[in-house]
Amino acid sequence: MSKAIETSFDEAAARVTEALKVGVDYAPYMILGACNPHLAWRALQVEDKIDTMPPCNVVVREERPGPIEVTAIDPVASMSAIGDPKLAKIADGVRHLLTEVIQQL
């Protein structure tokens, strides 16, 4: 899904942010966009809409008092839906980086 709107970048981002608010209470939860700029650039050269399904988000969540859960999707699994071997190689690099980050915590 895509739509081009006649406005500034900052206004477009503000409008999307406002439209996405759900107005509900939820446990502490944060989605971090953790894409490596170099790898993201390479992926965009292969598939220009790849940024709509980022394979490198990391979620920090506290469902109840106790340990905090840190989760990352397997980028190789998520990018396999596109079926491009060039993306698979990039996704493997992202998997390696995310694995290192999670192991360092």
HELIX and SHEET records of a PDB file:
HELIX    1   1 PHE A    9  LEU A   20  1                                  12    
HELIX    2   2 PRO A   37  VAL A   46  1                                  10    
HELIX    3   3 ILE A   50  THR A   52  5                                   3    
HELIX    4   4 PRO A   75  MET A   79  1                                   5    
HELIX    5   5 PRO A   85  GLN A  104  1                                  20    
SHEET    1   A 3 TYR A  29  GLY A  33  0                                        
SHEET    2   A 3 ASN A  57  ARG A  61 -1                                        
SHEET    3   A 3 GLU A  69  ALA A  72 -1                                        
END                                                                             
